[in-house]
Every structure is written in structure tokens, then in C-alpha cells.
Amino acid sequence: MLTLQTLDRATGVRHAFFTRQGGVSGDIYASLNCGYGSDDEQANVTANRGRAMASIEVSADALATTYQVHGTTVQVVEDAGSPDNRTEADAMVSRTPGIALGILTADCAPVLFADSKAGVIGAAHAGWRGAISGVLDETVAAMKRLGARTDDIVAGIGPCIAQSSYEVGPEFREQFVATDGANDKYFDQAGGRDRFDLEGYVVDRLKRLGLTVEGAGADTCADHDRFFSYRRSCLEKEPDFGRGLSAIVLTG
């Protein structure tokens, strides 16, 4: 698993961006696939989630996840609930110690937030759709409603698809530039095709909100050994793909 110094320094908070290593799943899901939305054996996913939580000293039934739909809805979490009855939301916030907020990704950016002074945490699934629509802004706003202060919130961006791997069509670029002409800087025409800098966009969006931010700088698509990737699965014509887990918890 990976951790970031910005979040490591947050008192009373534990976090992890898990790699695909260390689980029980096989074949294209090898090995720490934590996504119930995949076609992997559900028992394997449950076991993998349990292993991930054990590594950060959290009970398996304390992991809260949602049914992610690339939107901007934020769920306030007071207990973990059942993973089989998940609310549609792409972000969560909590001030309840012992509950781990979990985000599942396979190229999108997992973003974890903490205000250790207020005892408030957050987690967001930021693909390009959610990021441009405001899921990060909504997560910070929800944290502030629980007592967090912008100046005290730190954010860590986990492994996601890097610009060198993220080739997009012209309509993609046009959509971003139409929203804000300054967004043109997140596109590079290496090889004559547009490539989008998702992590750079997320970093800047969070900084504009006034947050201290750190990115992992890892490429999920290029690093087969450590990460699951939706784009890579498409390029390699695989029938499905695993999901990586990122989680944050208040320790008390």
C-alpha cells in the first residue's frame, strides 16, 4: 500500500492507497480486487477488503463504500452499513471515529481528505466527469458543514491514470476548454493526439479551494504490477477489470 506525507502528518488519522498486491483473487483480478462491481467471486472481494482493513488496523465491517456513478453526491457516513445496499454517491464525509471511508478506482483519481483539528475526514472518486462537475468542491463543502475549516483540510490524491497514458479525443478537450479556457493547459499533444493530465487538474482544483495537496504521481495504466486499470483492460481486450481500494479513517 502507499501513503502520502501530507496525510501521514494528520494527527488521529490513518489512510492507505492499496495496490493490487496481497489479495486472494486470481486471473485478471489478481490479487487484491476490492470491487463488488466486478465479476470476481464475491467471497474473494470480501476477503480482500478484510485483508486491506486489517493492514490499517480497522475492522472489516467498518469499511463504508458507495455505488459510484461519476456524479457529485456526497454521503455523510455515521456507520459503515452493508456493502450490498450501497447508496449512489461519489464522495463521503464523516466525523465518526473507527469508520473507514473507501473509494474504488481503476484509473480515476481517489482523493482522501482530513481536518485533524476538527476531526473530520472525506473521500472522493474523481474521474474527469466528477472532477469537472464539482465533486471535489462538494466534498469540501460537506466537510465544512461538519465543522472542518478550509485552512486545516489536507488532501492526498492516490494513483490514477497519468497524462502519458490518457489519450482523448478532440471533443473531450473542447468540453474542458468550454468550461474554462485556462483548462487548455491540462492537455498535451504528444504524438499528435491530445493527452489529459487528470492528476494535475485535480491538484489545481483543490488548491483553488485553499487546500494543502499532495499527489502520488503514479500511473495506474502503465504500472500493471501494482494497479488495476480500466483503460489497460480495454487496450488488452480483457473482459473485466479489478478495482483498487483507497481508505481513510479517524482513529479517535
PyMOL commands that set and color helices and strands:
alter all, ss='L'
color gray80, all
select helices_A, chain A and resi 5-8+27-29+42-55+60-62+128-133+135-145+150-152+163-165+170-179+181-186+190-192+198-208+230-235
alter helices_A, ss='H'
color red, helices_A
select strands_A, chain A and resi 13-17+63-64+74-76+91-94+100-105+109-115+120-126+154-157+187-188+195-196+212-215+244-250
alter strands_A, ss='S'
color yellow, strands_A
deselect
rebuild
show_as cartoon
